[in-house]
């Protein structure tokens, strides 16, 4: 890191990290706009990271389309996008560090093994519920071949969300030892996001409220790796007609960018930003940056 690197002087750095499993929809634009505004209001750097580590789910051409959608909305990154699919060496190095320090361990369990262990304890897995790992391989593989690698999850994590307020989670009880490298050889989201946030010097994470539950796991992993914990803000979700979160998995429609300004106004409304009659995207964004900056000044504690 050079003396002139923005990270060396405490400059705000945020990121938007879409998965290229399809085009952006209304919900993902809310998170992207909030992240961009938060950084611009603090005169920082805004980055885009393509989270394509889960390669079987990635759609060819989706990442490029997402970048075009962002550009149409005036949301341009300050650095070239990072692609997780090119970051395997960095993840391997961090995983080895965790194994050597004892924070991580190999696991031989299949999902059926975990479900059977939970059932034996009278804790059957609930559909859509967290599959809490029962710690089967913590003391060794018992002669079985390793399939995955997990982090030892212990202790209650306390953190404060800039929108939701004080939060806490007992990761060991509510989640269990979570996966860092999957049985299929792919890198898990939790490891990739923590390693990449640290590598990019991310100071402020702004993302959808559906990801708030991941924060405690990521804080544990940050502590184990000895890297900084960013400030977190989780934005309101855009809901589908059935009341569930709007997502690519439930058929969310791609953004209608025939009028980018109108589409941005809808996202701004979700964020509680003032109505804006500006005639162009650039002028509307400037109005919302000023509103976001004013809200930061009114906030109690650091933004």
VEXDREN-2710 file (C-alpha; in Angstrom, 1 decimal):
% VEXDREN-2710
k/r/px/py/pz
1/UNK/0.0/0.0/0.0
2/UNK/1.5/3.3/-1.1
3/UNK/1.4/6.5/1.1
4/UNK/-1.1/8.0/-1.3
5/UNK/-3.5/5.0/-1.2
6/UNK/-6.9/6.3/-0.1
7/UNK/-7.1/3.4/2.4
8/UNK/-4.1/4.7/4.3
9/UNK/-5.8/7.9/5.3
10/UNK/-9.2/6.5/6.4
11/UNK/-11.1/7.3/3.3
12/UNK/-14.6/5.7/3.1
13/UNK/-14.7/2.7/0.7
14/UNK/-17.9/0.9/-0.1
15/UNK/-18.9/-1.7/-2.6
16/UNK/-21.9/-3.3/-4.4
17/UNK/-21.4/-7.0/-4.8
18/UNK/-24.0/-8.6/-7.2
19/UNK/-24.1/-12.3/-8.0
20/UNK/-24.3/-12.8/-11.8
21/UNK/-27.2/-15.2/-11.6
22/UNK/-29.4/-12.9/-13.7
23/UNK/-29.9/-9.2/-14.3
24/UNK/-30.5/-6.6/-11.5
25/UNK/-34.1/-6.3/-10.3
26/UNK/-35.8/-3.6/-8.2
27/UNK/-34.5/-4.9/-4.9
28/UNK/-30.9/-5.1/-6.0
29/UNK/-31.1/-1.6/-7.4
30/UNK/-32.2/-0.3/-3.9
31/UNK/-29.0/-1.8/-2.4
32/UNK/-26.8/-0.5/-5.2
33/UNK/-28.2/3.0/-5.0
34/UNK/-27.9/3.1/-1.2
35/UNK/-24.3/1.9/-1.3
36/UNK/-23.4/4.4/-4.0
37/UNK/-25.1/7.3/-2.1
38/UNK/-23.4/6.4/1.2
39/UNK/-20.0/6.5/-0.3
40/UNK/-20.6/9.6/-2.4
41/UNK/-22.0/11.4/0.7
42/UNK/-18.7/10.7/2.5
43/UNK/-16.5/11.6/-0.5
44/UNK/-15.2/8.1/-0.7
45/UNK/-14.6/5.3/-3.3
46/UNK/-17.4/3.1/-4.6
47/UNK/-16.4/-0.4/-6.0
48/UNK/-18.2/-3.2/-7.7
49/UNK/-17.4/-6.8/-7.0
50/UNK/-18.8/-9.6/-9.1
51/UNK/-19.6/-12.4/-6.7
52/UNK/-19.2/-15.3/-9.2
53/UNK/-17.6/-17.7/-6.9
54/UNK/-20.7/-20.0/-7.1
55/UNK/-20.0/-20.8/-10.7
56/UNK/-22.8/-23.4/-11.4
57/UNK/-25.4/-20.7/-10.6
58/UNK/-23.8/-18.0/-12.7
59/UNK/-25.4/-17.0/-16.0
60/UNK/-23.1/-16.3/-19.0
61/UNK/-23.1/-12.6/-19.8
62/UNK/-25.1/-11.6/-16.7
63/UNK/-22.1/-9.8/-15.0
64/UNK/-21.6/-7.6/-18.1
65/UNK/-25.3/-6.9/-18.3
66/UNK/-25.3/-5.9/-14.6
67/UNK/-22.5/-3.5/-15.2
68/UNK/-24.4/-2.0/-18.1
69/UNK/-27.5/-1.6/-15.9
70/UNK/-25.5/0.2/-13.2
71/UNK/-24.0/2.5/-15.8
72/UNK/-27.4/3.3/-17.2
73/UNK/-28.4/4.5/-13.7
74/UNK/-25.3/6.6/-13.4
75/UNK/-23.7/4.3/-10.8
76/UNK/-20.1/4.0/-12.0
77/UNK/-17.4/2.3/-9.9
78/UNK/-14.2/4.2/-9.1
79/UNK/-12.0/1.1/-9.8
80/UNK/-12.2/-1.8/-12.2
81/UNK/-14.6/-4.5/-10.9
82/UNK/-13.2/-7.4/-8.9
83/UNK/-14.2/-10.9/-10.0
84/UNK/-14.3/-13.5/-7.3
85/UNK/-13.7/-16.3/-9.8
86/UNK/-10.2/-14.9/-10.1
87/UNK/-9.5/-14.9/-6.4
88/UNK/-8.9/-18.5/-5.6
89/UNK/-5.3/-18.1/-4.5
90/UNK/-6.2/-15.4/-1.9
91/UNK/-9.0/-17.6/-0.5
92/UNK/-6.7/-20.6/-0.3
93/UNK/-4.1/-18.6/1.6
94/UNK/-6.6/-17.3/4.1
95/UNK/-8.1/-20.8/4.6
96/UNK/-4.6/-22.2/5.3
97/UNK/-4.1/-19.5/7.9
98/UNK/-7.3/-20.5/9.6
99/UNK/-6.4/-24.2/9.6
100/UNK/-3.0/-23.6/11.0
101/UNK/-4.3/-21.3/13.8
102/UNK/-7.0/-23.9/14.7
103/UNK/-9.9/-21.6/13.8
104/UNK/-10.9/-24.0/11.0
105/UNK/-11.2/-27.7/10.7
106/UNK/-11.9/-30.3/8.0
107/UNK/-15.4/-31.9/8.0
108/UNK/-16.5/-35.2/6.6
109/UNK/-20.3/-34.7/7.1
110/UNK/-22.9/-34.9/4.4
111/UNK/-26.2/-33.0/4.8
112/UNK/-27.8/-36.4/5.7
113/UNK/-25.2/-36.9/8.4
114/UNK/-26.0/-33.5/9.9
115/UNK/-29.8/-34.1/9.6
116/UNK/-29.5/-37.5/11.3
117/UNK/-27.3/-36.1/14.1
118/UNK/-29.8/-33.3/14.7
119/UNK/-32.8/-35.7/14.6
120/UNK/-31.0/-37.9/17.2
121/UNK/-31.0/-34.8/19.5
122/UNK/-34.7/-34.2/18.8
123/UNK/-33.9/-31.2/16.5
124/UNK/-35.2/-32.1/13.1
125/UNK/-34.2/-29.8/10.3
126/UNK/-37.0/-27.4/9.3
127/UNK/-37.5/-26.5/5.7
128/UNK/-36.1/-23.0/5.1
129/UNK/-34.5/-23.1/8.6
130/UNK/-30.8/-23.0/9.5
131/UNK/-29.2/-26.4/9.4
132/UNK/-27.2/-26.0/12.7
133/UNK/-24.0/-28.0/12.5
134/UNK/-23.7/-30.2/15.6
135/UNK/-19.9/-30.2/15.8
136/UNK/-19.4/-33.8/14.7
137/UNK/-16.0/-33.4/13.2
138/UNK/-14.6/-30.8/15.6
139/UNK/-12.4/-33.5/17.3
140/UNK/-11.4/-35.3/14.1
141/UNK/-12.7/-37.1/11.0
142/UNK/-12.8/-40.6/12.6
143/UNK/-11.2/-42.1/9.6
144/UNK/-13.6/-40.5/7.1
145/UNK/-12.4/-38.5/4.1
146/UNK/-12.7/-34.7/4.4
147/UNK/-15.4/-33.1/2.3
148/UNK/-15.6/-29.5/3.5
149/UNK/-13.8/-27.0/5.8
150/UNK/-15.6/-25.2/8.6
151/UNK/-14.9/-22.3/11.0
152/UNK/-15.2/-23.0/14.7
153/UNK/-18.1/-20.8/15.7
154/UNK/-18.1/-19.8/19.3
155/UNK/-19.5/-16.9/21.4
156/UNK/-22.1/-14.3/21.0
157/UNK/-21.3/-11.6/18.5
158/UNK/-22.6/-8.1/19.2
159/UNK/-22.7/-5.5/16.4
160/UNK/-24.6/-2.3/15.6
161/UNK/-26.4/-1.8/12.3
162/UNK/-26.6/1.8/11.2
163/UNK/-30.3/1.3/10.4
164/UNK/-31.5/-1.6/12.5
165/UNK/-29.6/-0.7/15.6
166/UNK/-27.9/-3.1/18.1
167/UNK/-27.8/-6.7/17.0
168/UNK/-26.5/-9.9/18.5
169/UNK/-26.2/-13.6/17.5
170/UNK/-24.9/-16.7/19.2
171/UNK/-23.4/-18.1/16.1
172/UNK/-22.4/-21.5/17.7
173/UNK/-26.0/-22.1/18.9
174/UNK/-28.0/-20.5/16.0
175/UNK/-25.8/-21.5/13.1
176/UNK/-23.0/-23.8/14.2
177/UNK/-19.6/-24.2/12.6
178/UNK/-20.1/-22.8/9.2
179/UNK/-18.6/-23.8/5.8
180/UNK/-15.6/-22.0/4.4
181/UNK/-14.9/-24.4/1.5
182/UNK/-17.7/-26.5/0.2
183/UNK/-17.7/-30.3/-0.5
184/UNK/-17.9/-29.6/-4.2
185/UNK/-14.6/-27.7/-4.0
186/UNK/-16.1/-24.2/-4.4
187/UNK/-15.3/-21.4/-2.0
188/UNK/-18.1/-20.5/0.4
189/UNK/-19.6/-17.0/0.3
190/UNK/-18.6/-16.2/3.9
191/UNK/-14.9/-16.7/3.3
192/UNK/-14.9/-15.0/-0.1
193/UNK/-16.7/-11.9/1.1
194/UNK/-14.5/-11.4/4.2
195/UNK/-11.3/-11.9/2.3
196/UNK/-12.3/-9.6/-0.5
197/UNK/-13.7/-6.8/1.8
198/UNK/-10.3/-6.8/3.6
199/UNK/-8.3/-6.9/0.4
200/UNK/-10.3/-3.9/-1.0
201/UNK/-10.1/-1.9/2.2
202/UNK/-13.9/-1.8/2.5
203/UNK/-14.9/0.4/5.4
204/UNK/-18.7/0.6/4.9
205/UNK/-20.9/-2.3/3.8
206/UNK/-24.4/-1.3/2.6
207/UNK/-26.6/-4.2/1.4
208/UNK/-30.1/-5.7/1.6
209/UNK/-31.6/-6.6/5.0
210/UNK/-31.8/-10.3/3.9
211/UNK/-28.0/-10.4/4.4
212/UNK/-28.1/-9.0/8.0
213/UNK/-28.1/-12.6/9.4
214/UNK/-24.7/-13.2/7.8
215/UNK/-23.0/-10.4/9.6
216/UNK/-22.2/-12.2/12.9
217/UNK/-20.5/-15.0/10.9
218/UNK/-18.5/-12.5/9.0
219/UNK/-17.4/-10.7/12.1
220/UNK/-16.2/-14.0/13.6
221/UNK/-14.3/-14.7/10.5
222/UNK/-12.8/-11.2/10.4
223/UNK/-11.6/-11.6/14.0
224/UNK/-10.1/-15.0/13.2
225/UNK/-8.2/-13.6/10.2
226/UNK/-7.2/-10.4/12.1
227/UNK/-8.8/-8.0/9.6
228/UNK/-11.0/-4.9/10.3
229/UNK/-14.7/-5.1/10.6
230/UNK/-16.6/-2.6/8.4
231/UNK/-19.6/-0.5/9.4
232/UNK/-22.8/-2.2/8.3
233/UNK/-26.1/-0.8/7.1
234/UNK/-28.8/-3.1/5.8
235/UNK/-31.4/-1.5/3.5
236/UNK/-35.2/-2.2/3.4
237/UNK/-36.3/-5.1/1.2
238/UNK/-38.5/-4.8/-1.8
239/UNK/-41.2/-7.4/-1.5
240/UNK/-43.0/-9.4/-4.2
241/UNK/-46.8/-9.6/-4.4
242/UNK/-46.7/-12.7/-2.2
243/UNK/-45.0/-10.8/0.6
244/UNK/-41.6/-12.6/0.1
245/UNK/-38.4/-10.9/-0.7
246/UNK/-38.1/-9.9/-4.4
247/UNK/-35.3/-12.1/-5.8
248/UNK/-34.1/-13.8/-8.9
249/UNK/-35.0/-17.1/-7.4
250/UNK/-38.7/-16.2/-7.2
251/UNK/-38.8/-14.8/-10.7
252/UNK/-38.2/-11.1/-10.1
253/UNK/-38.4/-9.1/-13.3
254/UNK/-35.2/-7.4/-14.6
255/UNK/-35.1/-3.7/-14.1
256/UNK/-37.1/-1.7/-16.6
257/UNK/-34.5/0.8/-17.8
258/UNK/-36.5/2.4/-20.6
259/UNK/-36.5/5.4/-18.2
260/UNK/-33.6/5.0/-15.8
261/UNK/-34.6/8.2/-13.9
262/UNK/-38.0/6.9/-13.1
263/UNK/-36.6/3.5/-12.0
264/UNK/-34.1/5.3/-9.7
265/UNK/-36.9/7.4/-8.2
266/UNK/-38.7/4.2/-7.2
267/UNK/-35.6/2.9/-5.5
268/UNK/-35.1/6.2/-3.8
269/UNK/-38.6/6.1/-2.5
270/UNK/-37.9/2.7/-0.8
271/UNK/-34.9/4.3/0.9
272/UNK/-37.1/7.2/2.2
273/UNK/-35.3/9.8/0.2
274/UNK/-37.1/13.0/-0.8
275/UNK/-39.2/13.2/-3.9
276/UNK/-37.1/14.7/-6.7
277/UNK/-38.2/16.6/-9.8
278/UNK/-34.7/16.8/-11.3
279/UNK/-34.8/16.3/-15.1
280/UNK/-31.7/14.1/-15.4
281/UNK/-30.2/11.1/-13.6
282/UNK/-27.1/13.1/-12.7
283/UNK/-29.1/15.9/-11.1
284/UNK/-31.3/13.5/-9.2
285/UNK/-28.3/11.6/-7.9
286/UNK/-26.8/14.9/-6.7
287/UNK/-30.0/15.8/-4.8
288/UNK/-30.0/12.4/-3.1
289/UNK/-26.3/12.6/-2.2
290/UNK/-27.0/15.9/-0.5
291/UNK/-30.0/14.4/1.4
292/UNK/-27.9/11.4/2.4
293/UNK/-25.1/13.6/3.6
294/UNK/-27.6/15.7/5.7
295/UNK/-29.0/12.5/7.3
296/UNK/-25.4/11.4/8.2
297/UNK/-24.8/14.7/10.0
298/UNK/-28.0/14.2/12.0
299/UNK/-27.2/10.6/12.9
300/UNK/-26.2/9.7/16.4
301/UNK/-22.6/8.3/16.4
302/UNK/-20.4/7.7/13.4
303/UNK/-22.0/7.2/10.0
END
